Amino acid sequence: MSDGARPRRDWREVVLNQRMLVCIFTGFASGLPLYLLLNLVPAWLRTEGLSLKTIGAFALIQFPYTWKFLWAPLLDRFGILPAMGRRRSWMLVTQVVLLAAVAWLGRLHPAEQLTLVITLTAVIALASATLDIALDAFRREILPDEELGLGNAIHVNAYRIAGLVPGSLSLILADHLPWQEVFLITSAFVLPGMIMTLLVREPTAAVTRPRTLRDAVVEPFHEFFTRHGVQSALLVLAFIFLYKLGDSLCTALATPFYLDMGYSKTEIGIIAKNAGLWPMVIGGILGGLWMVKLGINRALWLFGVVQLVTILGFVWLAWLGPAPADAGRLAVLATVIAGEAVGAGLGTTAFVAFMARATHPAYTATQLALFTSLMAVPRTFINASAGWLIEWLGGYLPFFMLCFVLAFPGMLLLLKVAPWHERPEDASPRTVS
């Protein structure tokens, strides 16, 4: 039986259940702080006169996303508020920290208080990465295996919709309000995730925890490498590192790039909301439903090709150069933003489902943290070189062409980690040969 030959399920059974509603809130809560660091903070720093090199280096502040597997065992072993359970207590505390930190950030002046800005954005990244550990484990523990594809599709789409707050609404507001008020309004969007945390129940799977802290630290890694074998496990980890490398790097300085192409913050915000939102939502939901039939393996292939091709939109925009004052200028920006939304959204949907499928139920938080940490390495460390690469290569055009080339190695590894014809019962990274 092929990976696509799955028993059909009634669409209402797949879509209309409480777990899918929860996935909307987990995605929104997870995406908001990251996109604030990726979109709003770079735009803020650019308008305050900081250089591209300095802004690019700010990607290093996201190091917690890369190293979160180091403290993930604490979330598998301990809870902060015993009455709420392990997952929910960590979710609530980290969101309270985010609410306060984002509101405070807007009170600072980057040119005069750069050290404090760096410190506060690092706190946001640390709280956000810890929240991701808890949310990823929570979502994996409430979703049965057959709902991983659609559940993660909904999560990823809500994740990216959350990006429209700092990437669209906040940018539009920044043309009319002081930055202090913009960040205060943005911080209020942390509240829906906090409300969700208070209303949901602790997953049944989360009740069973590692017996000791040593078990929580050592066993997740021992289990993963024992289950796969060292060579196959390393191939899986290499794939996780490389699959979104080109896509992630090409969007590292997307907002400053649009600004340098002559678009205003309001134009970027309006286009991101309209051209980015609907293609992303419709494509993501259809992609999630399609994944129920296709299976995760084939989705990784098909969605990965779309993700790769849409990088060429940035190549095209850079080749055109600064936008002329004519009616077609916004259409060009809309095409690039819509393409990026669809490509990255579909690729991430299948990718997150792949990582969730690869975890063991006893070590959900730590193993998912390991996988998502590897996924974050390009965004954190490699993306920090984006400003330097643009200057060294002589402009945006050769930089985006490099990003396109870097998207191929991850696709080639699919031959080993997710073969097209693999059967559903074998469609797991644990069978890599």
Buried (B, 14 or more C-beta within 10 A) or exposed (E): EBBBEBEEBEEEEBBEEEBBEBBBBBBBBBBBBBBBBBBBBBBBBBBBEBEBBBBBBBBBBBBBBBBBBBBBBBBBBBBBEEEBBBBBBBBBBBBEBBBBBBBBBBBBEBEEEBEBBBBBBBBBBBBBBBBBBBBBBBBBBBBEEBBBBBBBBBBBBBBBBBBBBBBBBBBBBBEEBEBBEBBBBBBEBBEBBBEBBEEBEBBEBBEEBBEEEEBBBBBBBEBBBEBBEEEBBEBBBBBBBBBBBBBBBBBBBBBBBBBBBBBEBBBBBBBBBBBBBEBBBEBBBEBBBBBBBBBBBBBBBBBBBBBBBBBBBBBBBBEBEEBEEEEEBBEBBBBBBBBBBBBBBBBBBBBBBBBBBBBBEBBBBBBBBBBBBBBBBBBBBBBBBBBEBBBEBEEBBBBBBBBBEBBEBBBEBBEBBBBBEBBBEEBBBBBBE
